[in-house]
Amino acid sequence: MIAPAPDAPVTHGPRQGTSATSYPPGFEEDDRMRSDFIRDLTLRQLRSPRSSSRSRYGDRTGSIPQTLVRFWHDPCDVPPDVRKCLETWDALRDEGFSFRMFGDASAAVYIEERYGPRELAAFARCRHPAMRSDYLRMCFVLAEGGLYVDADDVLLGDGWNDVFRDGTLKVHPLCYDVTAGGMVPGSELRRIDLPIDGRIFYVNNNPIAAPPGHPVLRRALARATDTLLGDEPAPEIQATTGPGNLTAALAAHARESQISGTMPDFELLLDWEEVAEPCWDLAYRSDARNWRNMDN
């Protein structure tokens, strides 16, 4: 699902001409600086020739397995309208994809088998199905690689092929307009002259595509685990396991890569809205299964 932006408003946009060293260590925990940095990343990608991506990345990264991963807290009781969303992806079976569907119970078993007691304890502290879905997707894609999409996403076209053209982490950039109280259309993110004041730039944690062992997911999982096992009794979903968590991990990793002169091992999916979109007219969105309806 496309989620609202992090809680703290941003009143300043990216500073023109900023470099990685302009962002101090730990900047990813500051809402404004993190937003600035994500917009900087988008501008860098827009100014970099995409045609060279295969040669830049191909020798350093593994391939992304053709595994489609989804989550529904009770896979034996998927609502009919959600099942219709899931079925839009069935054509990928003919393309050689394997499908993995997890629920609360199977996710706990998977995490216990693949990880350790800390991760299992952290998963147990995820207080809503959305958090457990967030946590499972990090665990699975880190361990095995693949493509995670939300259960309520609808496949629109064959642009998914582009996700697998190289082994870079793929995530979807988003922008929330604080003043307007809504999302900025994805097509607008390609504008170099996009107005930036009062807007929050971040990345969604849906979709996530990566080869096994990607360092951004390792960092995101560690950050979420530490927060879940910390002293706060009910940590906020977005910042703990959701888009805020992944955005912080990506920002910290990208800054380190820029300072060391390493070519990026990730890509922002600026055209993802042409590949898939969330279905908003679903019955579960009006009840407690929708995390937006719970008190954070």
Order of alpha helices (4+ residues) and beta strands (2+ residues): alpha-alpha-beta-alpha-beta-alpha-alpha-alpha-beta-beta-beta-beta-beta-alpha-alpha-alpha-beta-beta
